[in-house]
Amino acid sequence: QVQLVESGGGLVQPGGSLRLSCAASASIFSINFMGWYRQAPGKERELVAQITSGASTNYADSVKGRFTISRDTAKNTVYLEMNSLKPEDTAVYYCNGQKWTSEYWGQGTQVTVPS
């Protein structure tokens, strides 16, 4: 079992920045994929960014060039640096870990960008 704990959400003005953190209870080298998803009111949960155990990354088209996923293996923590935030980025952001056939979720952290 892997526990994921997010932090760093909040209210930020359009054009601003936030950094989300996700601390894992296991070595992130042992987790095949770690990523960030988000869910806005009335919408499906969507993948925002993902990083593999080999440090390959991929991003949703809507955040490319604005968001960066990274990790600190010594701290077993994955980050999501969000820049140039827009009102449409408003959502609950969830940390996700996929280890073989198991999937883990954090509790979610709210990011609000007012229009």
N, C-alpha and C positions, 0 to 999 in steps of 0.2 A: 504494500500500500504506500502510495506517495501522497503527501500532503503539500498543497500549494497555497501560499498566502500572498495575496496582492496588497499593494499599497501605492499611494501616490496620486490617486484621483482627486478631482476637485472642480472648482468653477474657474474658468479662464476666459478672458476676452478673445474675440476673433483675432487671429494673427499671433496669438500667444503660444506658449510652449508648456508642456508637462512631461514628466518622466514617470512612467509606471514601473514598479518593481514586482517581481514574482519570486519568492523564496521557496525552494523545494526542499523537502525533508530527505531527499536522496541525492546521490551524485547525478548531476545532469548529464554526465557522460553515459549513464546507464539508461537514459530516456531517449528514445529514438527521435522524437520530435517534441519540441516545446514551442508553444505559440500563444498568440493573443487573438481572441475572438471578441466580437462586440455584438450587442443586441440593443437596438433602438426600440422605443415603444411601438408596438404594432408590426414589428418587422422580424424576419428570421435572424437567427444568430449567424454571423458571417465571420469568415477568417480574415484577419487583418494582416498578420505577419507570422512567419514561422521560421524556426532555426532548427537544423538537424544536429544530431550528436557530432557530426563532422563539421559543423559550423556553416553549412550552406543555408542560404536564406531565400525566402520568397515573400512577396507582398501582394496584397490586393491592389488592383490598378488605381483605386480611388485614393490610396495613401502613398503610392510610389513617389519618391523624391521629397516627401514630407516626414515620414515616419522611418525610424531605424530600430531594428531589433538587434540586441547584443546580449552577451552573457559574461558573467564572471564565474569561471569554473571553481575558483577557490571558495567562493561564497555560495555556490549552487544557486545562483540567482540569474534570472533573465530580466532584461529591461526592454521597455518600449519608449524610445524617445520620440515625442510627438511635437512637431513644429508646424507653424503656419496653420494653426487649428481653425476649423470652420464650424459653423453651427451644425452642419450635417455630420460632424464627428461626435455629436452628443449621443451617448449610449452608456450602457453598463459594459465594462471591459472585463473579460474573463481570461485568466491564465489557463492554459491547457497543456497537458502532458500525455504523450502516447508512448507506452512502453510495451512493445510486442502487441498482445491482444487486449491490453488493459488501457483504459483512458481515465484521466484524472482532471478535475476541474477545481479551480479556486472559487471563492465565494463571490467574487465580482467586486469591481470598484467603479463608482459613478464618475463619468467625465461629462461636464456640462459646458457647452460653448453657446452663450446666448446670442440670439440674432439681433 
